[in-house]
Amino acid sequence: MEREWSDMSSPLRLALVQMNIEAGNTESNYAKMRAKLEDAASLEPKPDIVVLPEMWNTGYALTEIRELADPNASRTKAILSEFCRAHEIVVIAGSIAELRGDSVTNTLYIFDRTGAEVAEYSKIHLFQLMNEHLHLKAGDTPGAFDLEGVPAAAMICYDIRFPELARKLALSGAKILFVPAEWPHPRLHHWRTLLQARAIENQMFVVSCNTVGESGGSNFFGHSMVIDPWGEVVAEAEEIEMILVTEINLDLVDEVRGRIPVFADRRPNIYE
Ligand SMILES: O=C(O)CCC(=O)C(=O)O
């Protein structure tokens, strides 16, 4: 019998595609992504959700990003929607550089098992250290969405430095936070600590998918991670191209929230 997503007692099988991205070479990146998606779909057992990293279509080729970005995400949407429908898999489609009118956004799409687009989220906090603010347009809407009955949310890379955004998403009910990223050396310590902190303080699963290897002059360390609502690392990738596979049970969110009632104990009238 087909499993109901709203049946939280069933484990969810996750596959995180940690890959190297060739900055500026969209053809190579689309071809590689298609091959990795097929690899993920052929895993036994088949994953429920496949997660992709940040800006996988272009990498950080920011000075030529207008020419490279996918106009209205149409190429990306066609490929991913068809993949999801064919394999009955949900895809958290990392993010892509998308041309919208005169601007380029760093936008994440989510497709359900029928291939329907569930939600989109554009990165709210642009990373000045890598000049994102000079080339990209920031989003202004938090990424909360419903994944076939599961309250979920997304942030992109640098966004995880902003606990107030994660808290807002948790308060909206999110039990699982997806974080596509292109997070480079030397800040592995920040990456691991911030992801664990977001999981602990909000008592939710954090599922982060990073890129790996040299790209556009930066070195990305991988270490994609799945962290449970206690802050325990359920799975962590190495510094190589790989698909990180694991299972989670969303029941744990309610259990942890029941044991330490952080949300009930908040006193927002004092600090908000
Ligand atoms: O915050 C960081 O250290 C890395 C962020 C980043 O690389 C990004 O947002 O693309």
The ligand as an SDF file (V2000), in Angstrom:
LIG
                    3D

 10  9  0  0  0  0  0  0  0  0999 V2000
   28.1550   32.3120    5.8730 O   0  0  0  0  0  0  0  0  0  0  0  0
   29.1130   31.7300    5.3640 C   0  0  0  0  0  0  0  0  0  0  0  0
   30.1780   31.5920    5.9550 O   0  0  0  0  0  0  0  0  0  0  0  0
   29.0160   31.1470    3.9840 C   0  0  0  0  0  0  0  0  0  0  0  0
   27.8020   31.6110    3.2590 C   0  0  0  0  0  0  0  0  0  0  0  0
   27.8630   31.3320    1.8170 C   0  0  0  0  0  0  0  0  0  0  0  0
   28.8300   30.8490    1.2960 O   0  0  0  0  0  0  0  0  0  0  0  0
   26.6880   31.6190    1.0030 C   0  0  0  0  0  0  0  0  0  0  0  0
   25.6640   32.0710    1.5120 O   0  0  0  0  0  0  0  0  0  0  0  0
   26.7630   31.3800   -0.2160 O   0  0  0  0  0  0  0  0  0  0  0  0
  1  2  2  0
  2  3  1  0
  2  4  1  0
  4  5  1  0
  5  6  1  0
  6  7  2  0
  6  8  1  0
  8  9  2  0
  8 10  1  0
M  END
$$$$
